[in-house]
Amino acid sequence: VTNGSQQAIDLLTRVLLAPGDTVAVEDPGYPLPRRAFGAHGCRVIGVPVDAEGLVVDAIPSRARLAYVTPSHQYPLGMAMSMGRRQALLAWANRVNGIIVEDDYDSEFRFGGRALEPLHSLDTSGRVLYVGSFSKVLMPTLRLGFLVAPTSLSAALRKAKHLADWHTAVATQGAVAHFIEDGLFAQHLRRMRRVYAERHHRVRSVLEAVAGDRLTALPSAGGLHLAVQLRGRGGTTDRALAEAAHRLGVAVLPLSRCYLSGAPRAGFLIGYGAIPTGNIEAGLRRLRRCL
Ligand SMILES: Cc1ncc(COP(=O)(O)O)c(C=O)c1O
């Protein structure tokens, strides 16, 4: 049990990686883990993603660890295909590598069938599974977990002990009771409905008020939608996000998630914390910035 998935990443980095090691990350991808790998002195290489997820054939030959978000690629939103899951596991077996599976929001899937996590498909103990309560309950709890092969558990426990002894016991106890009393399952059922409604609302309002400038990318669920910007007229998505911020609308520029190559311009629109009834007004303000 860790202080969010970010601490799980930090601990596994300390245990498994040495400065100078090469780490493969999705490009675009979630910036915080790659910053943690980089701060440890690792060479972080971006690997492209396509509609099936990470392009496994493009993993650099020096890499021995790959960090991925297979159930809901961050930031673009697609799920990794079964073929790519198998290919990634085969890669890990071939190079004696490790896969870090960040499964941060798969509780909120609104359609289609969930694919098996890499961790369940793995038969050789090469997948470290990272989970978090940040999306499913709230990010300020700082509660996450790491499911690691038995061969690594002693070293990981030692690293956690050296870092901060343990995650707050009161928080763990409260969440454990919440789960045992059935309230967590109830919360999930309710929030699945609420988030699905917000997801569809963001899509339909966007299409109506900004369909000429913004295209929503296909997404399996989660708490954000990635949208691509068309015809920027020389303005960057960062400048547009700043302008939106001045109007009281927080969107993340998509280009921030790119490590290399030509970033796609666009935004991540989060709907975890906005009442459904405020979505239209927010998106209309975003439209004014465009
Ligand atoms: C890709 C991804 N992984 C993990 C997390 C959760 O991180 P943490 O558990 O450290 O809050 C998030 C939250 O935004 C995320 O977007």
The ligand as a Tripos MOL2 file, in Angstrom:
@<TRIPOS>MOLECULE
LIG
   16    16     1     0     0
SMALL
NO_CHARGES

@<TRIPOS>ATOM
      1 C1         -2.1720    7.9340  -15.7670 C.3       1 LIG1
      2 C2         -2.4090    8.1370  -14.3070 C.ar      1 LIG1
      3 N1         -1.8920    7.2700  -13.4310 N.ar      1 LIG1
      4 C3         -2.0940    7.4100  -12.1240 C.ar      1 LIG1
      5 C4         -2.8230    8.4570  -11.6190 C.ar      1 LIG1
      6 C5         -3.0360    8.5490  -10.1350 C.3       1 LIG1
      7 O1         -1.8670    8.9460   -9.5170 O.3       1 LIG1
      8 P1         -1.8380    8.9850   -7.9200 P.3       1 LIG1
      9 O2         -2.3480    7.6690   -7.4350 O.co2     1 LIG1
     10 O3         -0.3850    9.1920   -7.6090 O.co2     1 LIG1
     11 O4         -2.7000   10.1170   -7.4950 O.co2     1 LIG1
     12 C6         -3.3630    9.3960  -12.4720 C.ar      1 LIG1
     13 C7         -4.1120   10.5240  -11.9060 C.2       1 LIG1
     14 O5         -4.3140   11.5310  -12.4710 O.2       1 LIG1
     15 C8         -3.1480    9.2450  -13.8610 C.ar      1 LIG1
     16 O6         -3.6630   10.1200  -14.7230 O.3       1 LIG1
@<TRIPOS>BOND
     1     1     2 1
     2     2     3 ar
     3     2    15 ar
     4     3     4 ar
     5     4     5 ar
     6     5     6 1
     7     5    12 ar
     8     6     7 1
     9     7     8 1
    10     8     9 2
    11     8    10 1
    12     8    11 1
    13    12    13 1
    14    12    15 ar
    15    13    14 2
    16    15    16 1
@<TRIPOS>SUBSTRUCTURE
     1 LIG1         1 GROUP 0 **** ****
